[in-house]
Amino acid sequence: MSPANRRQVAPSDALWLNMDRPNNLMVIVSLVFLESVPDWERVVEVLRERVVARYPVFRQRAADPLLPLLPPRWVDDAGFSLARHLHRVTLPSPGDDAALQVYVNSQLHRPLDRSHPLWEVHLVSGYGSGAVLVFRAHHALADGIALTRVLLSMTDPEPGSASDTEPLMTAPGGTSGPATRAPGLVDAAVKAAQVVRTSALAETLALASRTGAVVADVLLTQTPPSALSGTPGPRKRVVWTQPMPLAELKAVGRLAGATLNDVLMSAVAGALEHYQRLHGREPVDLVTMVPVNVRPLDEPLPSELGNRFALVFFGFPSATSAPLARLAETKRRMDWLKQSPEAALTLGIINVLGLTTTGLERRVVDFFANKAIGVTTNVAGPTRQRFLAGVRMTGALGWVPGSGNHTVGACIFTYAGTVRVGFMVDAATVPDPEALLGAFELEVATLASIGTLGTLAGVAGVAGRHDPRGRSAPGPSR
């Protein structure tokens, strides 16, 4: 076997390769919603040309290291068959969201076959008059943003045109180009290095103080017991919204001086607050882990893909009841993270962990994972309509796996002026994810009504109607 047909698994990828457990499979699950059922042969050809042919890891399997202490290897699957990774199913009547969720849920606990490349695609027909492409890929292949870019590379700007003139993804803040690597989070690390090189003593001391505070904060962060706490089992469930227009949410963001990301994260915090009350618990602030992309979105993906992301802890202000106060606190906490070196620190930890033993990896990952209830992603997809195999794409969702005691993950995906939000929960700990989804939709409706009013004077009225108790004191930053 030639060197071109094998390579070592990078340390950051080996970490996720070794983290599979029965109750937390390291599998990223993505859905692409389509307006109608595409021609199957055309889908297969697009997948073959734009995914399998471009990225070798889609035709390689993970092999054990040649010697102890060496990393595992990617090697060509001698018996590779594209058909083995493809599945076609038709939903039973009535072919609604509930039927699709039953099918997706049935796949979530099923591990990928390690004797072959670690991915699969399901074309699900019978979803109303449309279809859904379900894509399952092991985290060791690539991070969520990279895999989303791979999926979007299968789409075209027009039904018969593959020529693109604009980026498929932007940062959640809505800009493109090199600055979108990490919407301000990892850029803080770049600034840190520049400060030290210029020997600006005051700035260097300030940076050291901030870094020390962040290290202490990361080590001491805890999420308190709540209605969403528990030990996860193997069964997971997913639920999601219909596409929701962004215009009103952007409007309330402008009124509050907040970004769209702030508004959407605030809505998730509101859902968590409502859910805790529904279950008879006094709401507390709950912590989530937020992946931060550190790979420029305006540069081509490397053929080897891999993982290039950091993580930060974000404390949802889910103990705060008034929507406006919750949004203001969300913005404050997000702004603090953008000036923090936390992402750079966790990036270094991830890279170092991949060089250690599996046992140590798991203990350290659990130590950090157990400080949060799950992972929350926010992906800014294409701003214009896209087409897959000639069929219009109507939206997308994608969940990254949890670790440790994670019980609730959320994904936010904006596309062509709309947003979909989905939750993935541990079925035993959160047996009623529909209630969480309903609480989120209520919060979005409240924020949208504030945006429609268009004045800060109207905001107080809506906030008061939303929370008759008038509770608005923000919770702690963690």
JOFENZI-V909813 format. One record per residue. N is the residue number from 1. OMEGA is omega in whole degrees, -180 to 180 (* if undefined). Layout:
# JOFENZI-V909813
{{N	OMEGA} {N	OMEGA}}
This chain:
# JOFENZI-V909813
{{1	-177} {2	179} {3	-179} {4	-177} {5	177} {6	177} {7	178} {8	173} {9	-179} {10	-178} {11	-179} {12	177} {13	179} {14	178} {15	-177} {16	177} {17	-176} {18	-172} {19	179} {20	172} {21	-179} {22	-178} {23	177} {24	176} {25	-179} {26	-177} {27	176} {28	-176} {29	-179} {30	176} {31	172} {32	-178} {33	-176} {34	-175} {35	179} {36	-178} {37	-178} {38	174} {39	-174} {40	-179} {41	179} {42	177} {43	-179} {44	-179} {45	177} {46	179} {47	-179} {48	-174} {49	-169} {50	-179} {51	-174} {52	-178} {53	-176} {54	-171} {55	-174} {56	-175} {57	178} {58	174} {59	179} {60	177} {61	177} {62	-179} {63	178} {64	178} {65	179} {66	-180} {67	176} {68	179} {69	174} {70	180} {71	173} {72	-175} {73	166} {74	178} {75	179} {76	175} {77	-175} {78	180} {79	-175} {80	176} {81	180} {82	-178} {83	-180} {84	-176} {85	-175} {86	-179} {87	176} {88	179} {89	176} {90	-179} {91	173} {92	176} {93	13} {94	177} {95	-179} {96	180} {97	-179} {98	179} {99	178} {100	179} {101	177} {102	-180} {103	-180} {104	180} {105	-179} {106	-178} {107	-168} {108	-177} {109	-175} {110	-179} {111	175} {112	-177} {113	-176} {114	176} {115	179} {116	177} {117	-167} {118	178} {119	175} {120	179} {121	177} {122	171} {123	-176} {124	177} {125	179} {126	176} {127	-170} {128	176} {129	-176} {130	-179} {131	179} {132	173} {133	179} {134	-175} {135	177} {136	-179} {137	180} {138	-179} {139	-179} {140	180} {141	-175} {142	175} {143	-176} {144	-180} {145	179} {146	180} {147	175} {148	177} {149	177} {150	179} {151	-178} {152	177} {153	176} {154	-177} {155	-178} {156	179} {157	178} {158	-177} {159	-177} {160	-176} {161	177} {162	-177} {163	-180} {164	178} {165	-180} {166	-179} {167	179} {168	-178} {169	174} {170	174} {171	178} {172	177} {173	173} {174	179} {175	178} {176	180} {177	-174} {178	-177} {179	-178} {180	-180} {181	-174} {182	-173} {183	173} {184	-173} {185	180} {186	176} {187	176} {188	178} {189	177} {190	178} {191	-180} {192	-180} {193	-180} {194	180} {195	-179} {196	-178} {197	-178} {198	177} {199	174} {200	-169} {201	-177} {202	-179} {203	180} {204	178} {205	179} {206	179} {207	180} {208	179} {209	-180} {210	180} {211	178} {212	179} {213	-180} {214	179} {215	179} {216	-179} {217	-180} {218	-178} {219	-174} {220	-179} {221	176} {222	171} {223	-172} {224	175} {225	-177} {226	177} {227	-179} {228	-179} {229	176} {230	177} {231	-174} {232	173} {233	-176} {234	-175} {235	177} {236	175} {237	177} {238	173} {239	-179} {240	178} {241	164} {242	177} {243	-179} {244	-180} {245	-177} {246	-169} {247	-177} {248	179} {249	174} {250	-179} {251	179} {252	175} {253	178} {254	179} {255	-176} {256	-177} {257	-176} {258	177} {259	175} {260	177} {261	178} {262	-177} {263	-178} {264	177} {265	176} {266	178} {267	176} {268	177} {269	178} {270	178} {271	179} {272	178} {273	180} {274	-176} {275	179} {276	179} {277	180} {278	-179} {279	172} {280	-179} {281	174} {282	-175} {283	175} {284	174} {285	-179} {286	-175} {287	173} {288	174} {289	-178} {290	176} {291	180} {292	179} {293	179} {294	180} {295	-178} {296	-178} {297	-179} {298	177} {299	180} {300	174} {301	174} {302	-177} {303	-180} {304	-179} {305	-180} {306	-176} {307	176} {308	180} {309	174} {310	178} {311	172} {312	175} {313	176} {314	178} {315	175} {316	174} {317	-174} {318	169} {319	-177} {320	-172} {321	-176} {322	-175} {323	-177} {324	177} {325	179} {326	179} {327	180} {328	-179} {329	176} {330	179} {331	-179} {332	-178} {333	177} {334	179} {335	179} {336	-180} {337	-178} {338	178} {339	-174} {340	174} {341	-176} {342	-178} {343	179} {344	179} {345	-179} {346	175} {347	178} {348	179} {349	-180} {350	-178} {351	-180} {352	-178} {353	-179} {354	179} {355	-176} {356	180} {357	-179} {358	-180} {359	179} {360	177} {361	-176} {362	180} {363	-179} {364	179} {365	179} {366	-179} {367	-179} {368	-178} {369	-176} {370	173} {371	-175} {372	177} {373	-179} {374	-178} {375	177} {376	179} {377	176} {378	-176} {379	175} {380	-178} {381	-179} {382	179} {383	178} {384	-178} {385	176} {386	-177} {387	177} {388	-178} {389	177} {390	-178} {391	-177} {392	174} {393	-178} {394	178} {395	180} {396	174} {397	177} {398	180} {399	172} {400	-177} {401	174} {402	178} {403	174} {404	-178} {405	177} {406	-179} {407	-178} {408	172} {409	180} {410	174} {411	179} {412	-179} {413	177} {414	-175} {415	172} {416	175} {417	179} {418	176} {419	169} {420	177} {421	179} {422	176} {423	169} {424	-174} {425	170} {426	-171} {427	-179} {428	-177} {429	-180} {430	-174} {431	-177} {432	-180} {433	177} {434	178} {435	177} {436	179} {437	179} {438	178} {439	178} {440	-179} {441	175} {442	-180} {443	178} {444	179} {445	179} {446	180} {447	179} {448	179} {449	175} {450	179} {451	180} {452	178} {453	172} {454	178} {455	177} {456	178} {457	180} {458	-177} {459	-177} {460	179} {461	179} {462	-179} {463	179} {464	179} {465	-178} {466	-176} {467	-176} {468	179} {469	177} {470	-180} {471	-177} {472	-178} {473	179} {474	179} {475	180} {476	-177} {477	177} {478	*}}
